[in-house]
Amino acid sequence: MIYTMSVSIEKELKGLIRSGKYYLGAERTLKSIMLSKVKMVIIADNMPKGVRKKIETLTKYNDIPLYMFSGTSVELGALIGKPFKVSAIGVVDPGESKILELYQTP
């Protein structure tokens, strides 16, 4: 399932980073999807196609919401305050953020 956000993802991502639990990066996120450890996955728009396809397939198979961030991995990393590229975020626990409540079926 691919969802779109109705409210500011920026605010909710910052809340997730501040108070939640998550995995950063495509490899760790892929492993966490396979182990059913995540409640949602967020990926950058410029993620390599092969990895993107694997994540899309696994999230669909495991019924995990997938959000396509409409920016690059550099922008996603900057948004969450990291000085490096972030191509994927696996949400384990949303903490104080409402990131899991914000997605809607297109």
N, C-alpha and C positions, 0 to 999 in steps of 0.2 A: 504494500500500500504506500503510495506517495501522497503526501499531504502538503497543503499550503498553509501558511500562518495567517491568522486574521489580526493579530496584535503584534507589536514590536518584538521581533526576535532578539534584537540587540539587548533590550532590558532583561529579558528572560535568560539569555545566555550569560549575562553578567551575574545574575542571581544564581544560576547553576554553578558557575565557576567559584563564586564566593562561598556558597553553602552546600553544594551538592557533591555527588561522587560521579566520576566519569572517566572514560578512557580517551586518550588523544592518539591520533594517528590511525592510518588504514589497517596496519597489521594487527595492532592490539584490538581495534574495533572488530575486525573480522573474527578473531579468536573469541572475543566476548559474545558475538552473535551466535557462533557455533555452540558455545557453552550456555546459551540462553541467559546471559548475565545482564543484558541491556534491555531497557524499556523503550528506547527510541534511538535512532541514529540520524546524525546530521552530517551531510557531506558537502564539500565545496564543489562549485560548478566546474572547475578545471581539473578535477581528479582524473587520473589516467583511465581510459575507457575499459580496459580489462579488469582493473580493480573495482571500478564503479559497477560493472556488470555483475561481479561476484557479490558485492554488497547488496545490490538490488535484488538479486535472486535469493540470497539467504534471508534478507529481511522479509521478502514476500512469503517464502516458505515457512518461516517462523512467526509470521503474523506480527512483525515489529514495525511500527511506524517509521517511515523514512522521510526526512525533510531535505530538500535540495536547497542549499544556501546559494543565493544568487550573487555570488562573488567568488573571488579566487581564494586559494588556500592562504595566500599572504594576507588578504583582507580578513579572512576568518580568524587567523592567528592574532592579528592586530586587534580585532574586535574583542577577543577574550583576554587581551593583555599579555600575549605571549610574543617573545621576540623571534619567533620562527614560524614557518609555514605549518598550518594545521589543515589536513585534507579531510579528516573525519573525526567526529566526536561521538562516542558511545555513551549515552546517558544511563547510568546505573541507578542513581537516586537523585531526583530533581532538587532535593533540599528545599529551600524556601521559594524557589522559582516555580512558576506555573507553566513551565514549558510543555509538560505532558497534556495540559488542559487546553492548550491554544490551537492545536491542529484541528482542521476540519476536512471532511471529504470534499474534493473538488466537484 
